[in-house]
Each structure stands twice: as structure tokens, then as C-alpha cells.
Amino acid sequence: MVLNRIFALLMMILVIAGVSSAQAQPVIKPGDTIQLICAEESSINHDYKVTSDGLILVDFLGAVKIGGLTETQAADKVAKQLLDEKILKKATISLKLINPEIKTVKFGGTVAYEAETPWKADMKLSDVVKLAELKPEADLAKIQIKSENGTIKIADMTKNEDPVLAPGDVITFFAKTGTTPVPNPNNPNNPTNPTNPNVPVNPGPTAQVTLIGKVTLPGNYDLTANMTVRELIVKCGGFTDGADLNAITLERAGAKRTLRLPADNDFVLQAGDIITIDQRSKPKMFVVVEGSVRRPGRIEISEGTKISEVIQLAGGFMQGARQDKIKIFSTGNEKPREINFEDILLGYRGDIELQPGQTIEIPGPRPSGTVAFGPRERTAAGAIALLLIFGS
């Protein structure tokens, strides 16, 4: 009887310990990074980023929703899906949450906004200047950079000094001698900072906004009182190359509107807002194909398009086309370049990368209804062609 009671007590302790262990596991959320290991199939062993919808995209398997699950629950779900979809006969999955600490640099002083921002490799002082928005009285000849170990150095940007920053650096911008610094209304440490009672505030640790697209660190960010678009951009480390600042989409409660920076820098955010920063669209590029092809005319190209691709887009050569006498005319008065297309097909020379505005002329029979252009007609039409090519 005593042994039975001891055994029951031990079993209860083990069950409680198991439950406590499961409860102690962190819950996976959007923006997290997880490491997935499968003992039976090494090709799916990767680090996966959890999307804003709580999904990971596993090779061969596709999307698996693990947001809101613990590591153990997520591992069991991935294993079950691999078995249910008959991708593996056996699936031993281990899953670990790996959220590396984000390194930052801080800036303050004579700036429009004091904050810290994520550090990135090769980050320079000029990157911080763009984010901080210096006040007119800021002294670019005397910028203090204090390292994590306390070392201080002074940078002079008037002499083109633009040092690379290290994680933990603190940058202080001073006012020029003889100027009076203007109080920063956005600095929460400023006791004179007024609170606008008409601005909606969404307090609480769970209130978040989501940032997607061309920024250094996209993801979900905790919302602070009166948080603006500019503050959010600083928190995410700023824009990456190609970000379109004139077409930023804000989605709020299912409705969308467009923000434009810097005009909407101080737009106040609310819980649940989703901001998308898209790639700046590139102007369309065209070349003109004339002569012995099935569909001559203006053809849109992208960077790196080769002449063989353009010939294909033009429908291919007509019967009897002089492929050995193709001429490429560039804009301006440059002498046309003559090539033998057969040399490209036989591998004697590489395919030719085309540039916008060029005209490719293929001698030989032409499709019915087309007109041949001589040098005089082509010169007269040059300005119009350029206008069409770059004015679209």
C-alpha cells in the first residue's frame, strides 16, 4: 500500500514537471526565426523565418502554420504534415526558436528625433544622419562617437569623414557654437513635451504594428503611445536600396491609403496597422527590331536582355533573313555594329547584351505591310524614338 502511494506520488510529480516544462517553452510568433532539423531528410534542415501570418515555408512541404505554438507543438505539427502528405514514411523533427539579439546604435543631441536603430554590417555615420534628421544648428564638424567600451572619437563630416560604426556606438550631434538649441518636442525626456488629447493612443504590451518590404528589419513592432511613421522607420533600421518613399501603403481595419515621405513622417500609428514599403518601379526600357523578323517593332527589355531573346520576342527570323549581316544601331551618331548571329549560335562568340534605345536591323525579306528605313529616315526618327523609349 505504501509503495503504491509513493509510486502514484512520483507519477504525479513527473506529470506536473512535464506540464511545467511545456508551459515554460516560449510561444512562436511572427518575425521569429526557428531552426528545423529532420533526422530522416537533411535537405529540409534550415533556419526558417516565421511570416506575418505565422507560417514557415518548408522545402517539399510548403506552408505550415506554427504561429502561437510552442517548439514541441510546432515540431509535432511539421512531423504530422510530412507523414500525412506521404513525403516521408517516418519524420523525427526537432525545432528550436533562435532569435539572435539585435545589435543597435544610439543617436541623440541636436536632432529631430533621438532613438536607437538596428546596427548592420558596413553601417556608416551618414546612415545615422539620414535617420536622425539633423537640426539646422547641428555642427557637422564635431560629431561624437562613443564606443561600447567608452572610447570617444570625433568625426568631421565637412571633411568627408564618414566612419564605419560598430554595434553599441552612441552618436551625439552638438550644436554649433553661438547657437541656441531648440527643444525637441519628440523627445520623451523633455518635460515640456505636450500630449495631444485628440490623438488616439493604444497602450498595452500586446499592441503592435507590422512593417513589410524594403526596410532593414521588417516584422512586428510593439506600439508606443503616439508612435509615428518616422519612429517606426528608425526602429526597423531605415530603408534599403530601391524603397519607394512616394508609395507607402498603410492598411488599417481593412482600408488602405497611401503615405508619402517626408510629408507623412509624423503620421500617428494605431494597433494593427500594416505598413508596406514597395520596390521603386524602374522605368521601362525598349529596343526596336527592324527588317526580316516576323513581328518587327518596339520590344520591351529588362537589364541584361540578350539579342537572341529579342529576336525570339520578335517572332524569329523570316525565311531568307541575312543572319550574318545584323546591324545594331545605338543612340547618337555612333557607327553601327555588324554581327554574324550564326557565330552566337555556334558558340564562337557570346550573346550580346542590349542597351535601351538601340535598333537591331536584320536585312532580308520583310513581313508584308512594313516599310524599310534608310539611314536618313532613321536619323530623322531618332529623337522621336528616344522620346517614346524613355517617355513611357
C-alpha positions in Angstrom: 0.0 0.0 0.0 2.8 2.4 0.9 4.7 1.6 -2.2 1.6 2.2 -4.3 1.2 5.7 -2.8 4.9 6.5 -3.3 4.6 5.4 -7.0 1.4 7.5 -7.5 3.1 10.5 -5.9 6.2 10.1 -8.2 3.9 9.8 -11.3 2.1 13.0 -10.3 5.4 14.8 -9.8 6.5 13.7 -13.3 3.3 14.8 -14.9 3.4 18.2 -13.2 7.1 18.6 -14.3 6.1 17.8 -17.8 3.3 20.3 -17.9 5.5 23.0 -16.3 8.2 22.2 -18.9 5.7 22.6 -21.8 4.3 25.8 -20.3 7.9 27.2 -19.9 8.5 26.9 -23.7 8.2 30.2 -25.5 5.4 30.6 -28.0 6.4 31.1 -31.6 5.3 34.5 -33.1 5.6 36.2 -36.5 9.1 37.6 -37.1 10.7 34.8 -35.1 13.4 32.6 -36.6 13.3 28.8 -36.0 15.8 26.1 -36.6 14.3 22.9 -38.0 16.1 19.5 -38.0 14.7 16.4 -39.6 16.7 13.2 -38.9 15.4 11.4 -42.0 15.6 14.2 -44.6 18.6 16.6 -44.3 17.5 18.8 -47.3 14.8 20.5 -45.2 17.2 21.3 -42.3 17.3 25.1 -42.4 16.6 28.2 -40.4 13.1 29.4 -41.3 11.6 32.9 -40.8 8.0 33.0 -39.5 5.9 35.2 -41.7 3.4 37.8 -40.6 0.7 35.1 -40.9 2.6 32.7 -38.6 3.7 30.4 -41.4 7.0 28.8 -42.4 7.7 27.6 -45.9 9.3 24.2 -45.7 11.0 22.7 -48.7 8.9 20.0 -50.4 6.1 20.5 -47.8 5.0 24.1 -48.4 3.4 26.4 -45.8 3.0 25.2 -42.2 1.3 27.4 -39.7 3.2 27.3 -36.4 2.4 30.8 -35.0 1.1 30.6 -31.5 2.6 27.1 -30.9 5.4 26.0 -28.6 8.6 24.5 -30.1 7.3 20.9 -29.2 3.8 21.6 -30.7 5.3 23.0 -33.8 7.7 20.1 -34.3 4.8 17.6 -33.9 2.8 19.5 -36.4 5.6 19.6 -39.0 6.2 15.8 -38.5 2.5 15.0 -38.8 2.2 17.1 -42.0 5.2 15.3 -43.6 3.6 11.9 -42.8 0.0 12.9 -43.8 1.2 14.2 -47.2 3.3 11.0 -47.6 6.5 13.0 -48.1 8.3 10.8 -45.5 7.5 7.4 -44.1 9.0 8.5 -40.8 9.6 12.0 -39.5 11.7 12.8 -36.4 11.6 16.6 -36.1 13.3 18.8 -33.6 12.5 22.5 -33.7 14.3 25.3 -31.8 13.5 29.0 -31.6 16.6 31.1 -32.4 16.1 34.8 -32.0 19.5 36.4 -32.2 19.9 39.6 -30.2 19.6 42.6 -32.4 22.6 44.9 -32.1 21.9 48.6 -32.1 23.5 52.1 -32.3 22.0 55.1 -30.5 21.9 58.8 -31.5 20.9 62.0 -29.9 21.7 65.7 -29.4 20.8 68.3 -32.0 18.5 66.0 -34.0 14.8 65.9 -34.8 14.4 62.5 -33.2 16.6 60.8 -30.5 16.4 57.0 -30.7 18.3 53.7 -31.3 18.3 51.8 -34.5 19.5 48.4 -35.6 23.1 48.1 -36.5 24.0 46.5 -39.8 27.3 45.5 -41.4 29.2 48.4 -43.0 26.8 50.9 -41.4 28.3 54.4 -41.6 27.8 57.7 -39.8 26.0 59.1 -42.9 23.3 56.3 -42.5 22.6 57.6 -39.0 22.5 61.2 -40.2 19.7 60.3 -42.6 17.7 58.7 -39.9 18.3 61.3 -37.2 17.2 64.3 -39.4 19.7 66.9 -38.0 18.5 70.3 -37.0 19.9 73.4 -38.8 22.2 74.3 -35.9 23.9 70.9 -35.8 27.7 71.0 -36.2 28.8 68.5 -38.8 32.4 69.3 -38.0 32.1 67.9 -34.4 30.2 64.6 -34.2 31.0 62.5 -31.2 31.1 58.7 -31.5 31.3 56.8 -28.2 32.0 53.1 -28.4 30.6 50.4 -26.2 33.9 50.3 -24.2 33.8 54.0 -23.6 36.3 55.2 -26.3 35.4 58.6 -27.8 36.3 59.9 -31.2 35.2 63.0 -33.1 34.2 62.8 -36.8 34.2 65.8 -39.1 31.8 65.3 -42.0 32.7 68.6 -43.5 36.0 66.9 -44.4 34.2 63.9 -45.9 34.9 61.8 -42.9 32.3 59.0 -42.7 33.5 56.3 -40.3 32.0 52.8 -40.2 30.0 52.3 -37.0 30.3 49.4 -34.5 27.4 47.8 -32.6 26.7 49.7 -29.4 28.1 53.0 -30.6 26.4 56.2 -29.3 26.5 59.2 -31.7 26.0 62.7 -30.3 25.4 65.7 -32.5 26.3 69.0 -31.0 25.0 72.5 -31.8 27.4 75.0 -33.5 29.0 77.5 -31.1 26.8 80.5 -30.6 23.5 78.8 -31.5 20.7 78.0 -29.1 19.4 74.5 -29.4 15.6 74.2 -30.0 13.8 71.8 -27.6 12.9 68.6 -29.3 9.1 68.0 -28.9 9.5 64.4 -29.9 12.0 63.6 -27.0 10.0 61.8 -24.3 12.6 63.0 -21.8 11.6 66.6 -22.5 9.2 67.7 -19.6 7.7 70.3 -21.9 6.5 67.7 -24.4 2.8 68.1 -24.6 0.4 65.2 -25.3 -2.3 65.8 -27.9 -5.6 64.6 -26.3 -7.1 64.2 -29.8 -4.5 61.6 -30.9 -5.6 58.0 -30.4 -3.3 56.1 -28.0 -3.2 52.3 -27.9 -1.5 51.3 -24.7 -0.6 47.8 -23.6 2.3 45.5 -24.3 0.4 43.4 -26.9 -0.4 46.4 -29.2 1.7 46.0 -32.4 2.2 47.3 -35.9 3.6 45.4 -38.8 6.2 46.6 -41.3 6.7 44.8 -44.6 9.0 45.4 -47.6 12.1 47.4 -48.3 13.5 48.1 -44.8 16.4 46.7 -42.9 14.4 44.7 -40.4 10.8 44.0 -41.4 8.5 42.5 -38.9 6.2 43.2 -36.0 7.0 46.1 -33.6 5.4 47.0 -30.2 3.4 50.1 -30.4 4.2 53.0 -28.1 2.0 56.0 -27.3 1.7 58.5 -30.2 4.2 56.4 -32.3 4.8 58.0 -35.7 5.8 56.5 -39.1 9.2 58.1 -38.7 9.8 56.5 -35.3 8.9 53.1 -36.8 11.3 53.5 -39.7 14.1 54.3 -37.3 13.3 51.2 -35.2 13.5 49.0 -38.2 16.9 50.4 -39.3 15.8 52.5 -42.2 15.1 51.8 -45.9 17.0 49.5 -48.1 18.0 50.3 -51.7 15.1 50.8 -54.1 12.5 51.7 -51.5 9.7 53.8 -53.0 9.0 56.6 -50.5 6.1 58.0 -52.5 4.0 54.9 -52.5 3.9 53.5 -48.9 0.7 51.6 -48.2 -1.0 51.8 -44.8 -3.6 49.2 -44.2 -5.9 49.9 -41.2 -9.0 47.9 -40.4 -9.2 46.6 -43.9 -9.0 50.0 -45.6 -5.8 51.1 -47.4 -4.3 54.6 -48.0 -1.0 55.8 -49.4 1.6 57.6 -47.4 4.4 59.8 -48.8 7.6 60.7 -47.0 8.8 63.0 -45.7 5.3 64.7 -45.8 3.7 61.9 -43.7 6.7 61.4 -41.3 4.6 62.4 -38.3 1.5 60.3 -39.2 0.4 58.6 -35.9 0.0 54.8 -36.0 -2.6 52.6 -34.3 -2.6 49.0 -33.2 -2.9 46.5 -36.0 -1.6 48.9 -38.7 0.2 47.2 -41.6 2.7 49.4 -43.5 4.1 48.0 -46.8 7.1 49.7 -48.5 7.4 48.5 -52.0 10.3 48.5 -54.5 10.6 51.6 -56.6 9.4 50.8 -60.1 12.0 51.1 -62.7 11.3 53.0 -66.0 10.5 50.7 -68.9 13.3 50.1 -71.4 12.8 49.3 -75.1 14.7 48.4 -78.3 13.5 48.5 -81.8 13.7 45.5 -84.2 13.5 46.2 -87.9 13.7 44.1 -91.0 13.4 40.3 -91.6 11.6 39.2 -88.5 8.0 38.1 -88.1 6.9 40.8 -85.7 9.2 43.9 -86.1 8.7 46.9 -83.8 9.4 48.2 -80.4 10.2 45.5 -77.8 10.4 46.0 -74.0 13.6 44.7 -72.4 15.0 44.4 -68.9 18.5 44.8 -67.7 20.7 42.1 -69.2 18.4 41.1 -72.1 20.4 39.5 -74.9 19.9 39.8 -78.7 18.9 36.2 -79.0 16.0 36.8 -76.6 14.9 39.9 -78.5 14.9 38.0 -81.8 12.7 35.4 -80.2 10.3 38.1 -78.9 10.1 39.5 -82.4 8.8 36.1 -83.7 12.1 34.8 -85.0 13.8 35.3 -88.4 11.9 35.3 -91.7 12.8 32.8 -94.4 15.9 34.2 -96.2 16.9 36.6 -93.4 20.6 37.6 -93.5 21.6 36.5 -90.1 25.2 37.1 -90.9 24.7 40.9 -91.5 22.7 42.0 -88.5 23.4 45.7 -87.6 23.0 47.2 -84.1 22.4 51.0 -84.1 23.0 52.8 -80.8 21.6 56.2 -79.9 23.6 59.2 -81.2 26.0 59.2 -84.1 27.9 56.0 -83.3 28.8 53.7 -86.2 26.5 50.7 -86.3 27.9 47.4 -85.1 27.7 44.5 -87.5 27.5 40.9 -86.2 27.1 37.4 -87.5 24.3 35.8 -85.5 25.4 32.3 -86.5 28.6 32.9 -84.5 26.5 33.2 -81.4 24.5 30.1 -82.2 27.7 28.1 -82.8 29.3 29.4 -79.6 32.1 31.3 -81.4 31.1 34.4 -79.5 29.0 35.3 -76.6 25.4 36.5 -76.8 25.2 40.3 -76.9 23.6 42.3 -74.1 21.4 45.1 -75.5 21.0 48.6 -74.2 17.8 50.7 -74.1 17.3 52.8 -77.3 19.2 50.5 -79.6 17.8 49.4 -83.0 18.5 46.0 -84.4 18.3 45.7 -88.2 18.1 42.4 -90.0 18.5 42.5 -93.8 16.3 40.3 -95.9 12.6 39.7 -96.8 10.2 41.7 -94.7 6.7 40.9 -93.5 4.0 42.4 -95.8 2.9 45.9 -94.9 6.3 47.0 -93.3 8.4 49.9 -94.6 12.2 49.8 -94.9 14.0 52.7 -93.2 17.2 54.0 -94.6 19.9 55.9 -92.7 18.3 59.3 -93.4 14.9 58.2 -92.2 16.4 56.6 -89.1 18.3 59.8 -88.2 15.1 61.9 -88.6 13.2 59.5 -86.4 15.9 59.2 -83.7 14.6 62.0 -81.5 11.0 60.6 -81.7 12.2 57.1 -80.8 14.1 58.4 -77.8 11.0 60.2 -76.6 8.9 57.1 -77.0 11.5 54.9 -75.3 12.2 57.0 -72.2 9.0 58.9 -72.0 6.7 55.9 -71.4 
